[in-house]
């Protein structure tokens, strides 16, 4: 009987350990970005919908693959503000209105506590590896297909 209890407790501890190590995977979607000239580029974006997901963002991620990003989805238009606390990877951020039009793009410095704040009330933010917008000729005025 002791042998079975030992196995049971060992299994329980293993399950607790595995659950605590689990990384919460965000839903991913391919988003199409249409430039003002009508050409398109696709980005694979993780969707940060909840406050917990938005607070975590890219914190502590050391690698963000090219062609991927994270779309922060807010319930209403508001002044948006992001920082890079505990974020070791240089990022660029696009602030996007409720129709999907990119209004502002900024570069952000790893580990910086300085806020990068939108100039107007907007609905979405898209973070990508720094320089991705520039490399793909994406600027204010481009439109993103939103989920």
N, C-alpha and C positions, 0 to 999 in steps of 0.2 A: 504494500500500500504506500509506504514512504517513497518508493521508487516512482510511482505514478504521480504522487503529489509534487515531487521534485521536478519531474518533466513538465507538469502542468504549470508550476511557477516559473520555470525557465522559459516556457513558451509565452506566458503572459508578459514577462519582462522583455523578451525579444519583440513582441508585438508593440509594446509601449515604446521601445527604442525606435523601431522602424517608423511608427506614426510620428514621433517627434522629429525625425530626420526628413520627413516627406516635404517636398517642395510643391507648393500649390501652383499648379499649372494654370495659366490664364488662357481663356478662349483665344484662338487665332483666326484672323480673316485676311484674305487678300484684298487690299484696297487699291483702286485705280486712281491715280493722280493725273488729271488732264491739265496740260500747260495751256497758256493763253493761245498758242499757235495750233492747238488741237491735237498735238502729239500726246502720247500717254506713257506712263511708267507705272509698274505695279510694285507695291511694297507689302510684305507679309507682316501684319501688325498684331501684337498681343493687345487684348482689350482690357483696360483697367476701368471697371465700372463702379466698384464699391470703394468706399472711403479707405478701407484697409488696403486694397490693391493699389489705390492711388498714392497712399502714403508710402508704401514700399517701393513702387516704381522700379527703377533700375539700381536701387541701392545694393552695393556689394557685388554687383556683377562685373566681372573682369573682362568678359568677352561678349560683344553683341555682334552677331554676324551681319555682314554687308547685305543690304536689301531687306533688312528687318527693322522694326520699330515698335513703339508702344503708343497706342492711342488712348488718351485719357478722356472719358466720356462723362460729362457733367449734366445734371438734370435741368439746369437753367443757365441762361447767359449770366456771366459774372466777370469781374476783373479776375484774371488768373495769375497766379504767382507760384513759381517753382524755384527750388534750390537744389544743390548737388551734395548735400550732406551724405556722407558714407557712400558716395558714388565715384568709383575710381576711373570710370571711362568717360572721356570727353564726348559731350552730346551737343546736338543742335535741336532746337525746339521750334515748332511752328504753332502759332495760335490761330485757331480756325473758327469761323462764325457758324451759326446754326444751319446755314445752307451748304456748308462744306468749303467755302472759299477761304484760302489761306490769307490772313491779314497781316501777320508779322512773323518774322523768323529771327532767332537769336542763337548765338553760340554760347555754350555754358562750360565753365571751368570745373574740372574734377575736384571734389571735396569742398567746393566753395559754399559758404553759408550766405552769400549775397543772393538776394531774391532777384529773379528775372520775371518782371511783371508786365502783363499786357497793358497796352495804352487804352483799351476799350473793353467793354463787356463782350465776352466770347463764350462759346460752348465747349470747344474741344481743344486738346493739345496733342501734338504728335512729336515724340522724341525719337531721334535716330542717331546713329554714330555721327560725330561731328564731321561736317563737310559733305555729307550725303546729299543734302538739298542742292548745294552748289555744283557738285559733280554731275547731278542729274538735271541741271538747268531748271530747278524749281524755285520759284520766287513768289512773292505776294501776288495774288491774282489767280494762281492755279487753284483748281477745284478738286476736292477729294470725294470719292464715292463713300458715303458713310454707311455703317452697318445699321 
